[in-house]
Amino acid sequence: MPKKNLEYEIYIFRQARQTTDETLDQYHTRLRKLATTCEFTDADREIKTQIIQSCVSTRLRRKALRDSTLTLSALLAEGRSVEVSEKQAKGIEKSLAAIKIDEKPPTEIDDSVNVIQHQQRQQPPYARREAVERKCYYSG
């Protein structure tokens, strides 16, 4: 059995990035598996650092950088909350976008409200006059 190269295992751990189709919990599980071969003295701290540096959520990263006392479990709970709120917000925005497809942007001036539509009135049948040839009595 070949000897394990600890430096290479740590390198593999540090290269792990969260993919866009991967939830934070899935990413955490993958990091936890990678950390077992790295022999870290504090695996939770290393995993937390890796999540902060390479997660897809900028909101979660900013929250973690604002609050340095955040534990790994608190970071994961916050991350789940962010994922759920992002998913809900996208659902609402998608339905709003479907409603506003036919609307003009608010910056455009819509003068169509102020335009008077001129439609030619159709006269009732009793008011219609047939073209009648008239004789001019003045010119002979």
Number of C-alpha atoms within 10 A of each C-alpha: 3 4 5 10 10 12 10 12 17 16 11 15 22 18 11 16 17 21 13 10 8 13 16 23 13 13 18 20 13 16 24 16 12 18 21 12 16 19 12 13 8 9 15 16 13 18 23 19 14 19 26 19 16 16 22 18 17 12 14 21 17 11 15 23 13 10 10 8 10 15 14 18 11 12 21 18 14 16 23 16 13 16 17 11 12 13 12 12 11 12 12 11 12 11 10 11 12 9 10 10 9 8 8 10 10 7 6 7 8 11 7 8 7 7 8 7 8 6 6 6 6 8 8 7 7 6 8 9 7 6 6 6 6 6 8 7 6 5 5 5
